[in-house]
Amino acid sequence: MENSLILTIFLVTSGILLTFIGAAFLFMPKKMKANQGIKIAGDVSMLNETRSASTLILVFALLILFGAFESGLSYIATLVSVLMLLSLGVGRLMSIVIDGIPVKALVIATIVELVMGIIGAIMLIVYKV
């Protein structure tokens, strides 16, 4: 994939965003969920699910960050970023349609994920090999 400052900025931005999300939910799941109005303290199974999913996000976020600086990984990093951001955003959007509007922080997360995912998709189209 062609090296580009814009693509590097996108990968670093999405990588840092996803690293923060993954790390925060991995190491502080009770606090992060509480900020969303969700109480999981004392629910060992929910804590387990939260930590496992956040570890997946964190690992892929690190791949995205490596792809920002290693040109051989930039295509796969961009693809992973787009797939992660759009699937998170679309999943949240589906939940809004099916289940109703959640707390403001989750609505903002939906918008950010969809916008970043669309930007990433444009990067794939513009900078593909």
N, C-alpha and C positions, 0 to 999 in steps of 0.2 A: 504494500500500500504506500502511496506517495506520502513522503513526510511533509507536514504542513504545520505552521505555528497554530493555526486555527484548530486543526485536528488535535494537536498536542494539548491545547488549552481545554478542549472538550473532554479529552480522556482524563486529564488531571482533575478537572472539575467533577466529572461524574465519578471518577475513582475515589476522590476525597469524600464526596457526598455519601457514596455507598459504604466506604470504610467507616465513616462516622456512624451511619445507621447500624451496620453490622456489629461494630465494636460496642456501641452504646447498648444495644439490645442483648449482646452476649454477656457483658460485664455488669450491666445495671438493668436487668429486665423488669424488676418490680417498679423502679422509678420511671423508666421510659413508658411502660404500660400505664402507670398511674397518671402520667402527664396526658395520656390519651383518654383518661376516664375509665380505664380498665383495671380491675383489681385482680392480680394473680398471686399475691403474697399468700403463702401457705398451700398453693395448688402445685404440687411437685410435678405433675404431668404437664401442666401448662407451662411451667418454667422450663421443663425439658424440651418441649416443642419450640418455645421461643428461642432458647439458646441454640438448638440445632439449626433452625432456619436462619438465624442471624450469623452463624458460623459459615453457612453456605454463601450468604451475601458478602461476608468479609473476605472469604477466599477469592471469590470472583472479582471483588473490588481491587484486591491486590494484583490480580492478573491484569485488570484494566490499567492500573497505575504503571505496571511494568511495560505494558504496551505503549504507553505514552513516551517512553524513553528508549525502547528497543523496537526498531522499525520492522523487524521480522515478526513481531507480535501485534503490530498496530491494527491489522485487519481483524484478527480474531478478538482483540480487545474491544474494538469498536462494535463488532457484531455482538459480543457478550453484553456490552453496555446497553446497546439498543434493545436486545431481547429482555434483559433484566428490567430496565426502566419501563418499557412498554408493557411488559406482563404485569408488573406491579401496578402501574397506572390503570391498565384495562381491568385488572381484577378489582381494584378499588372502585372504578367507575361502574362495573357490573354490580358490585355490592350496593352502591348508592342507588342504582335503579331498582334492584330487587329488595333491599333491606331498608332503605331510607338514608337520610343524610346523617353522617357521624359528626363527631366534634370537629371544630374548625381546623385543628392541626392536621387531621386526616384528609380534610377537603384540600387544604393547601398542599399536602404531600401528593395527592392525586394530580393536582395541576402541575406541580414541579416535575413529577415523574413522567407525565405525558409530554410536557414541553421538552424536557431533556431527551426523551426517547425519540421524539420527532426530529429534533436537531441532530441527534446521532444518526438517524436514518438518512437524513440529508447528507451528512458526512460520508456515509457509506456510498451513496450515489455519486457524490462529487469526487471523492478521493479513491474510488476502487481501482484495482489494478486493471 
